[in-house]
Amino acid sequence: MLNISLTAEKLFQIGPLWVTNSLLTTWIVMLFLVILALIIRAGLKERPGTLQLLAEGLVGGIYGFFQTILGNNTGKFFPLVGSIFIFLIFINWAGLLPGVGSIGLEKIGLEGEKEFIPLFRAGSADLNTSLALALISMITIQLVGIKALGVDYLRRFFNFRNPLSFYVGVLELVSEFSKVISFSFRLFGNIFAGEVLLAVIAFLIPIIAPIPFLGMEIFVGFIQALVFSMLTAVFINAAIVKEH
């Protein structure tokens, strides 16, 4: 039976913390990335092997892309935007792996009906994850802007020189809060919709039909990671530039 849940399903509890299937997948991806980074670092050589070449090519390509946005400030902010991109692309693609969404447990509901609970679910298909990333991004942007411009940055939002400046400041303030909603719902909506599409297609025509949609979701996962990290870089660049 086809089972689609808007919220991540709870698996088990650690103290007061409920561990959901999306959180479990996110932890696995984080562990994989940490282990991969340690392996690459331990094997660094002057004559690089295949893994080192792939890693250097990936990081170098991402760095070059963000350099077109951040310019001379790329080195300062690349650890943030680069990490967001790599982390997002892996948790987006993790939802497309075999077994994610199809391996799980059966639970007896309150009315005696059987309910299937998947063990794994893409981290970004949970609104909590995308909202947390959006908050990290936007809080960092505000702190960077204050550090770079000081009081001048705050005047963008709190300007009492005349009624027009005050009104524009209110609009800017509302715009900053709306970015959090835009960031989180864009990422969540696209990844969750892709999961639903694949689940429905696989349920109706299980074998060949999902393949083209799987390729499309690989592309969507890449684009969403790129858009999220790129907009973070764009807003950081806008925050540190003094208005004229």
HELIX and SHEET records of a PDB file:
HELIX    1   1 ASN A   21  ALA A   42  1                                  22    
HELIX    2   2 THR A   50  LEU A   70  1                                  21    
HELIX    3   3 GLY A   71  ASN A   73  5                                   3    
HELIX    4   4 THR A   74  ALA A   94  1                                  21    
HELIX    5   5 GLY A  123  ALA A  125  5                                   3    
HELIX    6   6 LEU A  127  LEU A  149  1                                  23    
HELIX    7   7 VAL A  151  LEU A  154  1                                   4    
HELIX    8   8 PRO A  163  LEU A  204  1                                  42    
HELIX    9   9 PRO A  210  ILE A  240  1                                  31    
SHEET    1   A 2 LYS A  10  ILE A  14  0                                        
SHEET    2   A 2 LEU A  17  THR A  20 -1                                        
SHEET    1   B 2 GLY A 104  ILE A 108  0                                        
SHEET    2   B 2 LYS A 114  PRO A 118 -1                                        
END                                                                             
